[in-house]
Amino acid sequence: MNAGLLAQLHRLAGGRCDYCRIPAAFDPLPFQVDHIIAQQHGGETVLENLAWSCLHDNKQKGPNIAGIDPLTKQLVPLFHPRGSAGGVILCGMVRSSSGGPASVVRRFGSWRSTIPKPWRFGPN
């Protein structure tokens, strides 16, 4: 990946994970570049298909482009941080098809419980 594209991605993400929005400064693990639609599914290495991701979210998502919503048991597309609407099964938050939060799924480890409340997205 060229340095210019990586710099654009960092600016676009604003120093936060594109999925859970945790600031990189609060995560002791390195962030990674994620292909939102994996290369194995035809995803390109272009800004619109890249996300700046915390290690947890990138590993949880993997190459998947859809998942089972735990509330409805329906197959839903995973969240696309560059604008597509749809369900999410990532980052501790499940979004409804309207894009709003539907329910919280516990995902945060013990070190995340020390994050100040404005940045905490899981149960207290």
C-alpha positions in Angstrom: 0.0 0.0 0.0 1.4 3.4 -0.9 2.2 5.9 1.8 -0.2 8.5 0.4 -3.2 6.1 0.7 -2.2 5.1 4.2 -2.0 8.8 5.2 -5.4 9.5 3.7 -6.9 6.6 5.7 -5.3 7.8 8.9 -6.8 11.3 8.4 -10.2 9.9 7.5 -10.3 7.7 10.6 -9.3 10.5 12.8 -7.1 8.4 15.0 -9.9 5.9 15.9 -11.0 2.5 14.8 -13.4 2.8 11.9 -15.6 0.1 13.4 -15.9 0.7 17.2 -14.4 4.3 17.2 -12.0 3.6 20.1 -9.2 6.1 20.0 -5.9 4.4 19.0 -4.3 6.1 22.1 -6.6 4.0 24.4 -5.7 0.7 22.7 -2.4 -0.9 23.7 -2.5 -3.1 20.5 -1.5 -1.8 17.1 -4.2 -0.8 14.6 -4.4 -2.4 11.2 -5.6 -1.6 7.7 -8.7 -3.7 6.9 -10.2 -4.3 3.5 -13.9 -3.8 4.2 -14.7 -6.1 1.4 -11.9 -8.6 1.5 -9.6 -9.0 -1.5 -10.7 -12.6 -1.8 -14.3 -11.3 -2.4 -13.1 -8.8 -5.0 -12.4 -5.9 -2.7 -9.9 -3.4 -4.1 -7.2 -1.5 -2.3 -8.8 1.9 -2.6 -9.7 4.4 0.1 -13.4 3.6 -0.1 -12.8 0.0 0.7 -10.2 0.4 3.5 -10.8 0.8 7.2 -8.4 1.7 10.1 -9.2 -1.1 12.5 -8.3 -2.1 16.0 -6.8 -5.6 16.2 -9.9 -7.0 18.0 -12.4 -5.8 15.3 -10.2 -6.7 12.4 -9.7 -10.3 13.8 -13.4 -10.6 14.6 -14.5 -9.5 11.2 -11.9 -11.4 9.2 -12.8 -11.7 5.5 -16.5 -11.9 6.3 -19.0 -9.6 4.5 -22.1 -10.8 6.4 -23.1 -12.4 9.7 -26.1 -13.6 11.6 -27.9 -10.9 13.6 -28.2 -12.4 17.2 -31.7 -10.8 17.6 -33.4 -11.7 14.4 -31.2 -14.7 13.4 -31.2 -13.2 9.9 -28.2 -12.9 7.6 -27.1 -9.3 7.5 -24.3 -7.4 5.8 -21.5 -6.3 8.1 -21.1 -2.6 8.8 -19.3 -0.6 6.1 -17.7 2.4 7.7 -17.6 4.3 4.4 -21.4 4.5 4.2 -23.5 1.5 3.4 -26.5 0.9 5.6 -27.2 -2.5 7.0 -26.8 -4.7 10.0 -23.7 -5.0 12.1 -22.2 -7.8 14.2 -19.0 -6.0 15.2 -17.5 -3.9 17.9 -20.0 -4.8 20.6 -22.8 -3.0 18.9 -25.5 -4.5 16.7 -27.2 -2.0 14.4 -30.7 -2.4 13.1 -31.4 -2.3 9.4 -32.3 1.4 9.8 -28.8 2.1 11.0 -29.7 2.7 14.6 -28.5 0.7 17.6 -30.5 -2.4 18.2 -28.7 -4.0 21.1 -25.4 -4.2 22.8 -23.4 -7.4 22.7 -20.7 -7.7 25.4 -17.2 -7.8 23.8 -14.9 -5.6 25.9 -12.1 -7.2 27.8 -11.1 -6.1 31.3 -8.5 -3.5 30.1 -11.3 -1.8 28.1 -13.3 -1.3 31.2 -10.8 1.3 32.3 -11.5 3.5 29.2 -13.2 6.8 30.2 -17.0 6.7 29.8 -17.2 9.0 26.8 -15.3 6.4 24.8 -16.8 3.2 26.2 -19.3 1.5 24.0 -20.0 -1.7 25.9 -21.7 -2.5 29.2 -20.2 -0.8 32.3 
